[in-house]
Each structure stands twice: as structure tokens, then as C-alpha cells.
């Protein structure tokens, strides 16, 4: 089976990721004694990457690999933290982001990664999007190069607050200026001008807003590339307690693949 289109990784990338995960295992995947594994380690990694890339239901993955849904669930549970660990070195840290943004004009955008409406977790409700999820922040340069992706916070948290709950606000203090959307008004960044109550924007204000939107286009494209890992774009269905590790694994895969393409 050609893995690229379902896992998001080509053969070389999948081989490299499998080798990295093999080094992290406390014992060999295929032990000489005991019950043999249903799948090779490479297939186990591929299934988990496919889940992050496509966010398709586990029964479909079970059909593709000709195993049971229960085994798919066990594999995803076991492999997700290993993928997050194996790809961590590719994910920019806050310290590295500070170095990247220093003296440079930056763009900031917030994304919502939707999830199921778990009972008792009203903090996940995002009024703007009308759904539950997690808010994460992305910093790029004017060319769209991604400098930092924050860990997620509950979806009810506004972008202007989310940056203070993550290292984002501190990182951006080292930049040469920040361009953002209306969600960051009051943060000291360049943002579109609001329509006055009961009035209209002037022609100059409309032109300025169009210019801000044009300058922000690269961060919006970057966000779209990140959400090509559809676990970040469509409803997350596994237990809420697993979300953070799954998010980190998906972000790790994004930067891991980007490193191969650079």
C-alpha cells in the first residue's frame, strides 16, 4: 500500500519516523518469545500517522489494515506519545522562537481545533465558531515561515487572553512589530480598524484594513497547512485526557515533515 496519501508521510519519512520510535521502545517490537504482533512496527506507526492526518474513524483504519478496531485503538494509544517524543526536536521551543522573531515583523493567528462536546467541560465552547474545541496560537514571519505553535488552551479562551496563557505574548515582545486580526485588538499590535458604532469606516480606514488583511495572508495559509493534519481540523473523538498528547504528536509530525522538505 502506498502510504503517502493516507499518512501524509512518504516512504523515506515513514522509515525515518519508525526508526526513531524503535529507539524509544523499552523492548523490541518483535520479541523472539511470546505472542507475535499483528502488525509490524512500521505499520503501527503508519496507522497512527494516518489517524492524525485523516482523522477517519478507527473502523475504517481497521478495514484498510485488515485488523480489528480494538487493535487500532491500542496502537493509536501506544504510538501517539512515542510519535510526540520522537518528533519533539523538530518543534520550535519558545527560546528558539524568541531567537527567530527578534527584530522581525511577525504575524499572529489563533486556530480552533474542534472536539466533541464532552459533558461537564463547558470551557471548551467557542462562541465565535459555535462549537467546542481548543485554541492554539501560531506565529509566523511575513513570508509565512512558522516560528512557533503554542500548546492548546480551552476553546472559550479569547485569542487576546490565549497569548498570555502561553509563551506567545512574551515571544512577541522581542519582535519588530506584530500584525494581527481583530481578536487581538488592545494587545498593542497592528490590527484592522473597527467600524464605529452607528457609523461606517472611512475610505482610508477601509484601505488600511485591506492592507492589513493582505499582509496577514501568509499566516492564514500557514494555518491551513497545519490543519492539513485533520486531527486539528475536524472533531477530536478520543478521550479528552488524550488530547494534549495527540495535539503535540500532530504538531510534531507537521514540523518533522517540513524538515524533510527544507
Secondary structure by P-SEA (a helix, b strand, c coil): ccccccccccaaaaaaaaaaaaaaccccccccccccccccaaaaaaaaaaaaaccccaaaaaaaacccaaaaaaaaaacaaaaaaaaccccccaaaaaaaaccccbbbbbbbbcccccccccccccccccbbbbbbbbbbccccccccccccccccccaaaaaaacccccccccccbbbbccccccccccccccccccccccaaaaaaaaaaaaaaaaaaaaaaaaaccccccccccccccaaaaaaaaaaaaaaaaaaaac
